[in-house]
């Protein structure tokens, strides 16, 4: 199993393949995914497809509706049991860091409570897993992996492009909005908990709420739904989330009521004001976020500012800006995490990809049948496809992705063999 590392290294390793539980430990991994999507040609292809689709008069609200309609129609919202089938288990016993253990227990508690409220069909299995310190490994992928899921869905009548969770949908919508020029980084706000997220975009004074792909509201539509009643609006705000304990933006996050928080109090106040204006209400959760950020008094993380400057010039300009912001003389930031999530070859420490490979569940389990190089090579030789899920690029799929999608290039096969052998050898 993986050995303990310092927090900064752990953050970058976890950025390679973020998941529900690692994003609880490091909420800014969600922002890293957002930025990583902006590096993907496939994201920009989707944005172009939406723009060329026509459909109604122009304007900001029309663009927001088209984004929601596109994601709602073209992506299949998966169930927790499917994460279990594809990616395996997240196991509490593998955690050695006390802070991660605390955040993991908090997430499991939220999931267990929430699954009972929303009556998930797999609630009995989930409860049994959580009671035994495990849960489905809810992986949060980039758009490339979301689209790669499409090969599992070919028999569905709707022919979805890919498969998503609620957080995937929120990140995808925000990424598409940024790529299409509909908003800026400062307009993006994720609200929710490990159980469920909603997305707010504020390209204009009113703003828009995306309850993942389930629902879309402009401010007038929300006012019509709630009748302008503050108590009803606050209640319906929480009904869509079930549990709300965090607000995440490209310029910091806040987990409430007891932290951590990296968003500066002034920026948190601006976010709270925008949400309250949209809702025509001020839910207690927003007040908790304000108070938590005030207590923390964080200066705010660096990194995301360069994205807005580069956005109008497209993907290559964003990539260049990120690479300038991740030189060795600079502190590690969310920009570094975005490069790892994207699997960019020009990261600070390429060797961390090898360490991230050791965090996969399925390759770890499979290594139980490996006792020599020939055993590992036989598994790699059994992978049917000869291309990476990332196509003919310098990006690299992790061993668990190779096993899930049954395809790999030569470099990815070598990494699979190495990972299986490292797992199979006893730790000194």
Secondary structure in CASP SS format (residue, H / E / C, confidence):
PFRMAT SS
TARGET T0000
AUTHOR 0000-0000-0000
METHOD secondary structure of the structure
MODEL  1
X C 1.00
X C 1.00
X C 1.00
X C 1.00
X C 1.00
X C 1.00
X H 1.00
X H 1.00
X H 1.00
X H 1.00
X H 1.00
X H 1.00
X H 1.00
X H 1.00
X H 1.00
X H 1.00
X C 1.00
X C 1.00
X E 1.00
X H 1.00
X H 1.00
X H 1.00
X H 1.00
X H 1.00
X H 1.00
X C 1.00
X C 1.00
X C 1.00
X H 1.00
X H 1.00
X H 1.00
X H 1.00
X H 1.00
X H 1.00
X H 1.00
X H 1.00
X H 1.00
X H 1.00
X C 1.00
X C 1.00
X H 1.00
X H 1.00
X H 1.00
X H 1.00
X H 1.00
X H 1.00
X H 1.00
X H 1.00
X H 1.00
X H 1.00
X H 1.00
X H 1.00
X C 1.00
X C 1.00
X C 1.00
X C 1.00
X C 1.00
X C 1.00
X C 1.00
X H 1.00
X H 1.00
X H 1.00
X H 1.00
X H 1.00
X H 1.00
X H 1.00
X H 1.00
X H 1.00
X H 1.00
X H 1.00
X H 1.00
X H 1.00
X H 1.00
X H 1.00
X E 1.00
X E 1.00
X E 1.00
X C 1.00
X C 1.00
X H 1.00
X H 1.00
X H 1.00
X H 1.00
X H 1.00
X H 1.00
X H 1.00
X H 1.00
X C 1.00
X E 1.00
X E 1.00
X E 1.00
X H 1.00
X H 1.00
X H 1.00
X C 1.00
X C 1.00
X C 1.00
X H 1.00
X H 1.00
X H 1.00
X H 1.00
X H 1.00
X H 1.00
X H 1.00
X H 1.00
X H 1.00
X H 1.00
X H 1.00
X H 1.00
X H 1.00
X H 1.00
X H 1.00
X H 1.00
X H 1.00
X H 1.00
X H 1.00
X H 1.00
X H 1.00
X C 1.00
X C 1.00
X C 1.00
X C 1.00
X H 1.00
X H 1.00
X H 1.00
X H 1.00
X H 1.00
X H 1.00
X H 1.00
X H 1.00
X H 1.00
X C 1.00
X C 1.00
X E 1.00
X E 1.00
X E 1.00
X C 1.00
X C 1.00
X E 1.00
X C 1.00
X C 1.00
X C 1.00
X H 1.00
X H 1.00
X H 1.00
X H 1.00
X H 1.00
X H 1.00
X H 1.00
X H 1.00
X H 1.00
X H 1.00
X C 1.00
X C 1.00
X C 1.00
X C 1.00
X C 1.00
X C 1.00
X C 1.00
X C 1.00
X C 1.00
X E 1.00
X E 1.00
X E 1.00
X C 1.00
X H 1.00
X H 1.00
X H 1.00
X H 1.00
X H 1.00
X H 1.00
X H 1.00
X H 1.00
X H 1.00
X H 1.00
X H 1.00
X H 1.00
X H 1.00
X H 1.00
X C 1.00
X C 1.00
X C 1.00
X C 1.00
X C 1.00
X H 1.00
X H 1.00
X H 1.00
X E 1.00
X E 1.00
X E 1.00
X E 1.00
X E 1.00
X C 1.00
X C 1.00
X C 1.00
X C 1.00
X E 1.00
X E 1.00
X E 1.00
X E 1.00
X E 1.00
X C 1.00
X C 1.00
X C 1.00
X C 1.00
X C 1.00
X C 1.00
X E 1.00
X E 1.00
X E 1.00
X E 1.00
X C 1.00
X C 1.00
X C 1.00
X E 1.00
X E 1.00
X E 1.00
X E 1.00
X H 1.00
X H 1.00
X H 1.00
X H 1.00
X H 1.00
X H 1.00
X H 1.00
X H 1.00
X C 1.00
X C 1.00
X C 1.00
X H 1.00
X H 1.00
X H 1.00
X H 1.00
X H 1.00
X H 1.00
X H 1.00
X H 1.00
X H 1.00
X H 1.00
X C 1.00
X C 1.00
X C 1.00
X C 1.00
X C 1.00
X C 1.00
X E 1.00
X E 1.00
X E 1.00
X E 1.00
X C 1.00
X C 1.00
X E 1.00
X E 1.00
X E 1.00
X E 1.00
X C 1.00
X C 1.00
X C 1.00
X C 1.00
X C 1.00
X E 1.00
X C 1.00
X C 1.00
X C 1.00
X H 1.00
X H 1.00
X H 1.00
X H 1.00
X H 1.00
X H 1.00
X H 1.00
X H 1.00
X H 1.00
X H 1.00
X H 1.00
X H 1.00
X H 1.00
X H 1.00
X H 1.00
X C 1.00
X C 1.00
X C 1.00
X C 1.00
X H 1.00
X H 1.00
X H 1.00
X H 1.00
X H 1.00
X H 1.00
X H 1.00
X H 1.00
X H 1.00
X H 1.00
X H 1.00
X H 1.00
X H 1.00
X C 1.00
X C 1.00
X C 1.00
X C 1.00
X C 1.00
X C 1.00
X C 1.00
X C 1.00
X H 1.00
X H 1.00
X H 1.00
X H 1.00
X H 1.00
X H 1.00
X H 1.00
X C 1.00
X C 1.00
X C 1.00
X H 1.00
X H 1.00
X H 1.00
X H 1.00
X H 1.00
X H 1.00
X H 1.00
X H 1.00
X H 1.00
X H 1.00
X C 1.00
X C 1.00
X C 1.00
X C 1.00
X C 1.00
X C 1.00
X C 1.00
X C 1.00
X C 1.00
X H 1.00
X H 1.00
X H 1.00
X H 1.00
X H 1.00
X H 1.00
X H 1.00
X H 1.00
X H 1.00
X C 1.00
X C 1.00
X C 1.00
X C 1.00
X C 1.00
X C 1.00
X C 1.00
X C 1.00
X C 1.00
X H 1.00
X H 1.00
X H 1.00
X H 1.00
X H 1.00
X H 1.00
X C 1.00
X C 1.00
X C 1.00
X H 1.00
X H 1.00
X H 1.00
X H 1.00
X H 1.00
X H 1.00
X H 1.00
X H 1.00
X H 1.00
X C 1.00
X C 1.00
X C 1.00
X H 1.00
X H 1.00
X H 1.00
X H 1.00
X H 1.00
X H 1.00
X H 1.00
X H 1.00
X H 1.00
X C 1.00
X C 1.00
X C 1.00
X E 1.00
X C 1.00
X C 1.00
X C 1.00
X C 1.00
X C 1.00
X C 1.00
X C 1.00
X C 1.00
X C 1.00
X C 1.00
X C 1.00
X C 1.00
X C 1.00
X H 1.00
X H 1.00
X H 1.00
X H 1.00
X H 1.00
X H 1.00
X H 1.00
X C 1.00
X E 1.00
X C 1.00
X C 1.00
X H 1.00
X H 1.00
X H 1.00
X H 1.00
X H 1.00
X H 1.00
X H 1.00
X H 1.00
X H 1.00
X H 1.00
X H 1.00
X H 1.00
X H 1.00
X H 1.00
X H 1.00
X C 1.00
X C 1.00
X C 1.00
X C 1.00
END
